[in-house]
Amino acid sequence: MVSTSSSSMTETAAGCGRCPSGIDSDEAGDAARGRTGELWRLGEGSGLFTARHNSELLEFIVVVEFNASQAVVIEQIRASLASITFPLHLDNGDEITAANITTVCQPNVTEYQCVCEDGYAWSYNNCKTYEACDDISLGSCGCISGIPSDGEMCVLESELPFTDFLFEIEMESSSISVIDEMRRYFQNITFPLQLDELVEVLDVDITTVCNFNDSGYKCVCEDQYFWPCEKCAEYGSCDDIANKTCRCINDIPSDRQFCQPVNEITSKIVLYISV
């Protein structure tokens, strides 16, 4: 599947007579209409078009699908797109702001293999439904063994449906040496850490260490973490308060909220009014 977005391709498919340089117009026209005999198959593409209607700027993504009988046509299209300077201004005042090949599908003995171009990927569902022909990594792959029946093509890697989660884990230990061992362990891990084909761990930090002594608990923040001002005031700080934060308080917070990065600290403002 050649996934492309280009004005020249779009106009060729629409029969406007403009073809990428180096491509025979008859062959390009037949390819656009899917009549090239022994098909290599399937050029599909998306392009961003900008048009102005009644002084209002409108943007469209146009998907173009090509069939080609020879692999060389794909290379010619790549070369043609590489030679175009975007945005490309059309005679009617519209402009094409980008054009990319996203997907190329080729017959492979008994089936098609659809490969994504650089910067594009198949979603996890397509990797599973059509059987990935390369490794599935972080919920995506670059090759599938079939042409999706719904006409879907490779998508930008930046548009893949990822979800970020933040987990807070509370641990208890009878020995402070366990904390030191955990610090060393995390320092030796290279992040991001891929757990399986869907999940990776971006970072792990120890944020808060609470020790019990004769006078009770003291909860101390690790480097780059702080207690917000209201926690310092509510539980009493065991170090200096600076910039409305402290690093140590004299108890474990009842709401189980622990030390935070400085950019995430929010201080509560309470206003008392006497009437």
HELIX and SHEET records of a PDB file:
HELIX    1   1 SER A    7  ALA A   13  1                                   7    
HELIX    2   2 SER A   25  ARG A   33  1                                   9    
HELIX    3   3 ALA A   71  ALA A   82  1                                  12    
HELIX    4   4 TYR A  124  THR A  129  1                                   6    
HELIX    5   5 GLU A  157  GLU A  159  5                                   3    
HELIX    6   6 SER A  177  GLN A  187  1                                  11    
HELIX    7   7 CYS A  229  TYR A  235  1                                   7    
HELIX    8   8 VAL A  262  GLU A  264  5                                   3    
SHEET    1   A 5 SER A   3  THR A   4  0                                        
SHEET    2   A 5 GLU A  56  PHE A  66 -1                                        
SHEET    3   A 5 GLY A  43  HIS A  53 -1                                        
SHEET    4   A 5 GLU A  95  ASN A 108 -1                                        
SHEET    5   A 5 LEU A  88  HIS A  89 -1                                        
SHEET    1   B 6 SER A   3  THR A   4  0                                        
SHEET    2   B 6 GLU A  56  PHE A  66 -1                                        
SHEET    3   B 6 GLY A  43  HIS A  53 -1                                        
SHEET    4   B 6 GLU A  95  ASN A 108 -1                                        
SHEET    5   B 6 GLU A 111  CYS A 116 -1                                        
SHEET    6   B 6 CYS A 143  ILE A 144 -1                                        
SHEET    1   C 3 SER A 140  CYS A 141  0                                        
SHEET    2   C 3 TYR A 120  SER A 123 -1                                        
SHEET    3   C 3 VAL A 155  LEU A 156 -1                                        
SHEET    1   D 2 LEU A 193  GLN A 194  0                                        
SHEET    2   D 2 GLU A 200  VAL A 201 -1                                        
SHEET    1   E 3 THR A 208  ASN A 213  0                                        
SHEET    2   E 3 GLY A 216  CYS A 221 -1                                        
SHEET    3   E 3 CYS A 248  ILE A 249 -1                                        
SHEET    1   F 3 THR A 245  CYS A 246  0                                        
SHEET    2   F 3 TYR A 225  PRO A 228 -1                                        
SHEET    3   F 3 GLN A 260  PRO A 261 -1                                        
END                                                                             
